[in-house]
Amino acid sequence: MSDVYDALSNERRRRVLSALSEETTPVDVAELAHTVATAETADRPRGTPDEHVTQVHTSLHHVHLPKLTDLGLVEYDPDAETVDCVVDVNSVLA
């Protein structure tokens, strides 16, 4: 359980789970990256720079989605570039 708490200590991973909790089907990773990047830059007057979306996408692919997959919180298909939540996010984030 401490691994789950460690994973959830990262704000980007919490945003991923929060975004996935609103979906009923697998989500395209590019779409998820845009959603997370937009949340991270909500206070910027000029919106979300494309470079930030690209950086978020890369970090999701290489770091965050594999970690959440290893913990059994999401199912990530790197070939299809889709991710799906497999737990009740509200109970995990509570």
Steps between C-alpha positions, in 0.01 A plus 500: 500500500791737560587469129155631414541793740840570348351496150218729603739750656572614145258767381518398134400143584209628709389711204522196273278296731258788542469545123455126446230483767275706274531256209318174435721376216877492442649842432753593235828595670534813285157615617590420861827692465310804376251475789778473759707778341197728491437439871865571578496831313150618593636818658693608188330775301615365162378145546699180466813509284542209257846433646345439840249253356788316331698491825198367691439234233861384524492483880170311495636245254837443667431556871149552630285252307745210547512572875120514527479180294749320726283593799186364331327838486482533120533287190740661255545375144811675365448354152144631468591813703194456723450488875206394713437525872436165669423617855247723669702820488290677762589237761868508402526880512297533821 
